[in-house]
Amino acid sequence: MTLPGQLNPTPRILLGPGPSNAHPRVLRAMGTPLIGHLDPEFIGIMEDVKSMLQQVFRTQNSLTFPVSATGSAGMEAVLTNLLEPGDDALICVNGVFGNRMADIVERLGATLHRVDAPWGEMIEPTQVEEALAKCKPKVVAIVHAETSTGVLQPLEKVGQLATNAGALFLVDAVTSLGGTDVRVDDWGIDAIYSGTQKCLSAPPGLAPVSFSEHAVEKIRSRKTKVQSWYLDTTMLINYWSGEKRAYHHTAPITSVYALYEALRIVLEEGLENRFERHLRNHELLKNGLEELGFKFLVREGYRLPMLNSVVLPEGFDDAEIRKILLEKYNIEVGAGLGEFAGKVWRIGLMGYGSNENHVNCLLSALRQVL
Ligand SMILES: *Cc1c(COP(=O)(O)O)cnc(C)c1O
């Protein structure tokens, strides 16, 4: 057997639904030599990561830390810690990720109640209100930025309805965090999870989570153990905070370095500036794409600035043109999922990747191809 060549993938411009291009400073931080996961200096780095995460989530929640796995593990962590077998859960579904939450709820042995909206549309608060009149769930869960469709879900009203019904309010902020406003405390969010490879511009590998005091009380008063040993916050907390810093699992040191630098970059730019930049580049892309005959899937006012879902022009060969973009121009865009396969593209402008140069590269490549 001959030894495979040195690792040398072609540099790509990642304009899909994630991962997005990591910031060069984040990649450099990942070359930092390892230290032990219980080294006092590493504990200091963990403390900084937690406090920077609190700022980015806009929360005072002390149980705020990154789970050692991708965004889906954040989803599973939030649901598995808050639900016990037989509990009722109301899940809002208008795309792939709402469906994934529903799947996890069933696997946990909880009772699933669903509110469905067509893909490409938001969940209306009245739908949640009607569902809450028929069941008394322990949690109400919703996706803030549905990456499968490009819908930005307004959260405040749904959060109020959940709270008034005595339920915990759970939010998926995997794609929204770092790209559009996420206000955990102001919006009454009890548990939230995100991922590092979307608008935070670090590689995939960690899932920042945050739990309110109310959620922590619910976890403490569980009758059964959290089903997942790995994701059990009652044990993880002894590693991520407190005096003892007991070994639970070996933290992925390099991923924590990456998140540390990614969060520094977010806060250095400033949240408002960052959201404004995402909007500006979304507008720029929108104008160019509309000139080329693409139409936005989602109605105005509910579009994600970091994930543009566009309906392809008539006669446009989805797979062929994505192939040319990738092979000739080194640009990756996302295909449509489910009923949108072959008809829709998902064009990500996430975090570091949301810049004028990327927009211009894609638009000029498309002009040439068409
Ligand atoms: C990407 C994504 C996830 C899953 O994250 P992974 O890192 O792929 O596990 C969950 N929810 C939303 C909204 C996402 O965009």
The ligand as an SDF file (V2000), in Angstrom:
LIG
                    3D

 15 15  0  0  0  0  0  0  0  0999 V2000
  -26.5750   22.9080   11.7450 C   0  0  0  0  0  0  0  0  0  0  0  0
  -27.7820   22.9160   12.5930 C   0  0  0  0  0  0  0  0  0  0  0  0
  -27.9930   21.9810   13.6170 C   0  0  0  0  0  0  0  0  0  0  0  0
  -27.1190   20.7870   13.8240 C   0  0  0  0  0  0  0  0  0  0  0  0
  -25.8190   21.0860   14.1010 O   0  0  0  0  0  0  0  0  0  0  0  0
  -24.6500   20.0250   13.7840 P   0  0  0  0  0  0  0  0  0  0  0  0
  -23.4520   20.8190   14.1740 O   0  0  0  0  0  0  0  0  0  0  0  0
  -24.7390   19.7110   12.3300 O   0  0  0  0  0  0  0  0  0  0  0  0
  -24.8520   18.8380   14.6300 O   0  0  0  0  0  0  0  0  0  0  0  0
  -29.1090   22.1210   14.4100 C   0  0  0  0  0  0  0  0  0  0  0  0
  -29.9800   23.1240   14.2160 N   0  0  0  0  0  0  0  0  0  0  0  0
  -29.8250   24.0320   13.2230 C   0  0  0  0  0  0  0  0  0  0  0  0
  -30.8300   25.1110   13.0610 C   0  0  0  0  0  0  0  0  0  0  0  0
  -28.7280   23.9500   12.3930 C   0  0  0  0  0  0  0  0  0  0  0  0
  -28.5810   24.8380   11.4090 O   0  0  0  0  0  0  0  0  0  0  0  0
  1  2  1  0
  2  3  1  0
  2 14  2  0
  3  4  1  0
  3 10  2  0
  4  5  1  0
  5  6  1  0
  6  7  2  0
  6  8  1  0
  6  9  1  0
 10 11  1  0
 11 12  2  0
 12 13  1  0
 12 14  1  0
 14 15  1  0
M  END
$$$$
